[in-house]
Amino acid sequence: MSIAKRILSRRAFNALAGAAFVAAMVPATSFAQDVTIPIIVKDTTSFYWQIVLAGARAAGKDLGVNVPELGAQSESDINGQITILENAVAGAPAAVVIAPTEFKALGKPVDEAAKSVPVIGIDSGADSKAFTSFLTTDNVQGGRIAADGLAAAIKEATGKEEGEIAIITSLPGVGSLDQRREGFLDQVKTKYPGLKVVADKYADGQATTGLNIMTDLITANPNLVGVFASNLIMAQGVGQAIAENKLGDKIKVIGFDSDEKTVGFLKEGVLAGLVVQDPYRMGYDGVKTALAVSKGEKVEANVDTGANLVTKANMSEPKIDALLNPKVN
């Protein structure tokens, strides 16, 4: 071997050795900086989804992963979310985390996405078996919790678990909302025969519509004693109607999820309770699970992230306070 070749070989060896040394010295998480895992929520403007995004953002920071925060401007913009999903997959990420807006409509888009990248579902289901893992509240159980909470509030106010009640659902065809409705109605039917469901209404995803539906119910059903508003937007609208008519003592309302407005209603007695999920955990664990899947690690197919009934009596407990006041920034 010539002197020139020996010098070149020595330099190549030293370069490789140096690279190996640097790799050994750099924490493993730094290599995840090149990993991109988009999270797609239903509505980037809603406080609930901002908490989900905050959890995902924290996971990205802790794990060294790039986490684009994506979503439509309204939960009713189904086509918008489908386009966002298609564009995200086109960017060849390591995995995608998504909360589908509508069960049927998102089925095929999720199937198609999963042909290219692992798809992790959070919060709501879709008509697809292609999710690698799914993290959500047991929404049927959430509906049962709401029924128990409403029955207890009515009994506290009237001395009995009897009377006319109603349920208002934000949008038809949304997996999580359909399951909450199912759990609520089933629990009322089997456990509280004295409660009669006189109205089972659907809105269009807007708080103003919830307000109008509730106002109409007040007029049409003078004997109404309870309402289940099955998501945050409906709880806002229904709560506003109860507040404007000063009916907090007469009509007990259980909402689902929380924000500053609904927590204020709870403190004032406008709402009797809120079924609160753990959206921060959904976002954080969604990204964490997606990263594990991208590395070929085995993950749970289904994860229940839990739900709790919050009332004025327990809202200051540390566990509940952490759910009501998550770190969004």
Residue pairs with C-beta under 8 A, 6 or more apart in sequence:
1 9
29 63
29 64
30 64
31 64
32 63
32 64
32 65
32 291
33 64
33 65
33 66
34 66
35 64
35 65
35 66
35 94
35 291
35 294
36 65
36 66
36 67
36 68
36 91
36 93
36 94
37 60
37 65
37 66
37 67
37 93
37 94
37 95
37 96
37 97
37 287
37 290
37 291
37 294
38 67
38 68
38 69
38 70
38 88
38 91
38 93
38 96
38 97
39 52
39 53
39 56
39 67
39 68
39 69
39 70
39 96
39 97
39 98
39 283
39 286
39 287
40 70
40 71
40 81
40 84
40 85
40 88
40 96
40 97
40 98
40 99
41 49
41 52
41 53
41 69
41 70
41 71
41 99
42 49
42 71
42 72
42 75
42 81
42 99
42 100
42 101
42 123
42 124
43 49
43 71
43 72
43 73
43 74
43 75
44 50
44 53
44 69
44 70
44 71
44 72
44 73
45 73
45 74
46 75
46 232
46 233
47 232
47 259
47 260
47 328
48 232
48 257
48 259
48 279
49 71
49 99
49 279
50 328
51 279
51 280
51 283
51 326
51 328
52 99
52 122
52 123
52 279
52 280
52 282
52 283
52 286
53 69
53 71
53 283
54 280
54 283
54 326
54 327
54 328
54 329
55 279
55 280
55 281
55 282
55 283
55 284
55 285
55 286
55 287
55 326
56 67
56 69
56 97
56 283
56 284
56 286
56 287
57 67
57 69
57 283
58 280
58 283
58 284
58 327
59 65
59 67
59 283
59 284
59 285
59 286
59 287
59 288
60 66
60 67
60 287
63 287
63 288
63 291
65 94
65 287
65 291
67 287
68 88
70 84
70 88
71 81
71 84
72 80
72 81
72 84
72 101
73 80
74 80
74 205
75 101
75 170
75 171
75 174
75 205
75 233
76 101
76 171
76 204
76 205
77 101
78 101
78 102
78 105
78 106
81 98
81 100
81 101
81 106
82 105
82 106
82 109
85 96
85 98
85 106
85 109
85 110
85 113
86 109
86 112
86 113
88 96
89 96
89 112
89 113
89 116
89 117
92 116
92 117
93 117
94 117
94 118
94 290
94 291
94 294
95 117
95 118
95 119
95 120
95 132
95 290
95 291
95 293
95 294
96 113
96 117
96 118
96 119
96 120
96 290
97 119
97 120
97 121
97 122
97 283
97 286
97 287
97 289
97 290
98 106
98 110
98 119
98 120
98 121
98 122
99 121
99 122
99 123
99 124
99 282
100 106
100 110
100 121
100 124
100 125
100 126
100 175
101 124
101 174
102 126
102 171
102 173
102 174
103 124
103 125
103 126
103 127
103 173
103 174
103 175
103 178
104 127
104 173
105 173
106 126
106 127
106 128
107 126
107 127
107 128
108 127
108 128
110 119
110 121
110 126
110 128
110 130
110 131
111 128
111 130
113 119
113 130
114 128
114 130
114 131
114 132
118 132
118 290
118 293
118 294
119 130
119 131
119 132
120 131
120 132
120 133
120 134
120 135
120 286
120 289
120 290
120 293
121 131
121 133
121 134
121 135
121 136
122 134
122 135
122 136
122 282
122 283
122 286
123 135
123 136
123 137
123 176
123 279
123 282
124 136
124 174
124 175
124 176
124 177
125 134
125 136
125 175
125 176
126 175
132 293
132 299
132 301
133 289
133 293
133 299
133 300
133 301
133 302
133 303
134 301
134 302
134 303
135 281
135 282
135 285
135 286
135 289
135 303
135 305
136 176
136 282
136 302
136 303
136 304
136 305
137 176
137 277
137 278
137 304
137 305
137 306
137 307
138 304
138 307
139 175
139 176
139 177
139 179
139 180
139 183
140 179
140 180
140 182
140 183
140 186
141 183
141 307
142 179
142 180
142 183
142 256
142 275
142 277
142 307
143 179
143 180
143 181
143 182
143 183
143 184
143 185
143 186
143 187
143 228
143 230
144 183
144 184
144 186
144 187
145 275
145 307
145 308
145 309
146 180
146 183
146 184
146 228
146 230
146 254
146 256
146 273
146 275
146 309
147 183
147 184
147 187
147 188
147 191
147 192
147 228
148 187
148 191
148 309
149 254
149 272
149 273
149 275
149 309
149 311
150 165
150 195
150 226
150 227
150 228
150 252
150 254
150 272
150 273
151 161
151 188
151 191
151 192
151 195
153 226
153 252
153 254
153 272
153 273
153 311
154 160
154 161
154 162
154 163
154 165
154 195
154 225
154 226
154 252
155 161
157 225
157 249
157 250
157 252
158 225
160 194
161 192
161 194
161 195
162 194
162 195
163 194
163 195
163 196
163 223
163 224
163 225
163 226
164 195
164 196
164 198
164 221
164 223
164 224
164 225
164 226
165 188
165 195
165 196
165 197
165 198
165 224
165 225
165 226
165 227
165 228
166 197
166 198
166 199
166 200
166 201
166 217
166 221
166 224
166 226
166 227
166 228
167 181
167 184
167 185
167 197
167 199
167 200
167 201
167 227
167 228
167 230
168 199
168 201
168 202
168 203
168 210
168 213
168 214
168 227
168 228
168 229
168 230
168 234
168 238
169 177
169 178
169 180
169 181
169 200
169 201
169 202
169 203
169 230
169 231
169 234
170 177
170 202
170 203
170 205
170 210
170 230
170 231
170 233
170 234
171 177
171 202
171 203
171 204
171 205
172 178
172 202
177 230
177 231
180 230
180 231
180 256
181 200
181 230
184 228
184 230
185 197
185 200
188 195
188 197
195 226
198 221
198 224
199 217
199 220
199 221
201 213
201 217
203 209
203 210
203 213
203 233
203 234
203 237
205 233
206 233
206 237
207 233
207 234
207 236
207 237
207 240
208 237
209 237
210 229
210 233
210 234
210 235
210 236
210 237
210 238
210 241
211 237
211 238
211 240
211 241
212 237
213 237
213 238
214 227
214 237
214 238
214 240
214 241
214 242
215 241
215 244
215 245
217 224
217 227
218 224
218 241
218 245
218 247
218 251
224 251
225 250
225 251
225 252
226 251
226 252
226 253
226 254
227 238
227 251
227 252
227 253
227 254
228 253
228 254
228 256
229 235
229 237
229 238
229 239
229 253
229 254
229 255
229 256
230 256
231 256
231 257
232 255
232 256
232 257
232 258
232 259
232 262
234 255
234 256
235 253
235 255
235 256
235 257
235 262
235 265
235 271
235 274
236 259
236 261
236 262
238 253
238 255
239 253
239 255
239 261
239 262
239 265
239 270
239 271
242 248
242 251
242 253
242 265
242 270
242 271
243 265
243 268
243 270
248 268
248 269
248 270
248 271
249 269
252 272
253 270
253 271
253 272
254 271
254 272
254 273
254 274
254 275
254 309
255 262
255 265
255 271
255 273
255 274
255 275
256 274
256 275
256 277
257 274
257 275
257 276
257 277
257 279
258 266
258 274
258 276
258 310
258 323
258 324
262 271
262 274
263 274
263 315
263 324
265 271
266 273
266 274
266 310
266 311
266 312
266 315
267 312
267 315
269 312
272 311
273 309
273 310
273 311
274 309
274 310
275 307
275 308
275 309
275 310
276 307
276 308
276 309
276 310
276 320
276 323
276 324
277 305
277 306
277 307
278 305
278 306
278 307
278 323
279 326
280 326
280 327
281 305
281 306
282 305
285 303
285 305
289 299
289 303
292 299
293 299
308 319
308 320
308 323
310 320
310 323
310 324
314 320
315 321
315 324
